[in-house]
Structures are given as structure tokens and as C-alpha cells.
């Protein structure tokens, strides 16, 4: 099964967690490569990363202290194809990664991803509780399948994430 590698290492400012690779992303071997996915432009426009990247440059995200992984590593056309057991296995593996790597922020790309990981509902934005010592931020999904959330709303949440990262950097957290 072709999937995407984790882009992770210790001491990261943030780890971004997606649901799972889409079929196209797995085929081309890069994160957020779906035709309608707005992830890369929004990451730059919001100030989360200082220069524009495209999915072909996804590995460069590490240069900015940001890592990427998925809750489930199996590619699908949509998250509805993921089985409950896969989410359960993904929870264990992700928890181990977060505990080991100790990022300052964990950002979930989509409410569903956070809810499948924690087993509880949430609102978008900064969460009250931390995970393994990391601040937790829930973003609206950038998937092209999440057409119900307009780009301006997505960008606004990514800007809030950028502000959190800057505030943590400024205070040395």
C-alpha cells in the first residue's frame, strides 16, 4: 500500500495532523495534493509559513519547524471509507508520536480528525486542554470535499494558529 511518510522530528514547533492521505496525494507522494485542497495557499496567506510552498515542496515544511502526519495512513477517496478499527489503531500510534516528539502545538486539520482522536466533540480553534504538554488547535478541514466552509473562514482560523505560534515563540514557550 502506497502512503505518505511522516515528516516528523523532535523539537518541532508544531505537528499538523490530517485524517488520512487522499488517493491523489498517495499517488503523487505528497501531502495535500488534491486538486481542490486549499492547504498550501492558506498556510502561506495566513502566515503559518513564511514563503509559498506547493505540495511538491511538502518536505520543506520541516525547515519551518513544522511536521506532518495523518491519524490513519491508508489512502482513501473520502474519510467515510476509514473503518473504526483503523481510527483506533491510529489513535495509539499518534499518541506515541506526540508523547515522544513533544511538539509545542498539535494542529488537527479538521474537527473530525480531533474528534476521532480524542473521542469527544470540539469547536474550531484553540482547545482548553493540552495533549502531551502541547497546545491543541483545531482547524477547519482544507479538503476540497469540505466545500461547506468558505476559504475566508478557513484562512481566519489559520491566521489564529499563526498568531498562537508567534506568541509562543515570542515568550519562549
N, C-alpha and C positions, 0 to 999 in steps of 0.2 A: 504494500500500500504506500503510495507516494503521499507525503505530508510535508509540513513546513518545519524547519528546525527551530528550536528555541534560540532566541538572541538574548542571552542572559549571562550575567557575571556578578560577582559580589560587589557591594558598594554602589549600586545603582541608585540614582535619584528616584527613578520610577520604573515600575513594570506595568505595561499595558497588557490586559488580558482580554482576548476575544473569545467568542463562543467556540468556533472551530473553523478550519480553513474552508473556504468555498471551493467548489470544483475548479474554477478558473485559477484561483490562487495556487492550488496544489499542482495543477498542470504546468503553470509557468514558473513555479518555485519561489513565489514572492508573496508577502503579506499584503492584503487589501488591494488585490489586483482586479477585482470585479469591476466591470465597465461602469456601473452606477455608483460605486463606492466613493464617498467624498472624503475618506480618511486623510489622505496625504495633503490635499489642498487646505483642509481645515486645520491640520496640525501646524502648518506654516502661518496661515492667516491669523490664527488665534495667538500666535507667539509661543506655542509649546516648543517648537523647534525654530532655530534662528535662520534657516535657509530652506528654500523649497526642495523637497525630495519627491521622487516618484516611486512607485512600487519596485522598479528595477533597482533602486538605491536603498531598499529597506534595511539592509545590513548596516548601513551608515548610521542608523538610529542609535547604535551603541556609542558613537562619538559624542553624543549629547547626554550620556548617562541614562539613557532610556532603553529598557529591554522589552521584548515582546514574546508572548506565549499564547497558548489557547487552553481553555478549560478541557476541551476534547480535541484530540489530534486528528481524528478521522475526518477527511473532507466529505462534504455533502452539498447538495443543491440548496438545502434550507435546513434550519435548526430543527424543524419538526421531524426530520429523519433520524435525529440522535435519540438513542434509547436510554431509558432511565439508568441502566447499569453503566453505560458509558459516562454519564454525568457523575455517578457515584465514584467510579474509578478516577475520573478527572479531578474530583474534589480532593482525594487523598494525595494525588501527585502534585497538584497545585499547592496544597498546604505545605508539603515537604519543600517545594521550591521557595516559597515565601519565607518559611522558617529558616532555611539555610542561607538565602541570599540577603535577607533583611533590607529590602528597599525602603526608602523614606515614604514613598507613596505607591499605592496599588490603585490603578485606574482600570475600571471594568468598562469595556466598550459595549454598553447595552445593559439595561436593567435586568433583562432575563439572565444574563451571564452572572451577575452578582447574586440574583435570587436563587439560581441553580446551585451556586457555590455555598451560600450561607443557609439556604432553606427558609429564608424569611423575606417578606416584601420590603421594598425601599422606595424612596423618592430619588430623583436625579440630584446630583451634586455631592458635596462633601457629607460623609456619613458621621454620625456621632461617635461610633466605636471604631477602634483601630483593629487591624488584623496583624498579628505577629509584630506589633510595635509600629506598623506603618499606617499612615493616614490613608483613608479609603475614599475614593472619588468615583461616582457612577456617572458615566456619560451616556447620552442618547446614542444608540447604535448608528454607525455611519454606513451600514449596509445599504445597498441600493434597494433591498427589499423593505427597508424601513422608510418608505416614502411618506408615511403619515406625519413624520416630524420634519418640518421645513429646515432648510440649510441654516437660516439665521438663528434658529433656536439651537441647533447643534453647535454652531460657532460660538454662541454665547456661553454654553457650558464649557467648551474647550478653552475659552478665554478665562473663565473662572479657575480652571485647572492650571493654566499658565500662571495666574496670579498666586495660587497656592504654592506652586513650585518656586516662584520668585521670592515669596515671603519666607519660605523655609530656607532658601539659600541665603537671604539677607540676614536671618537670625542664626545662621549656622546650624540649623536642625537637620 
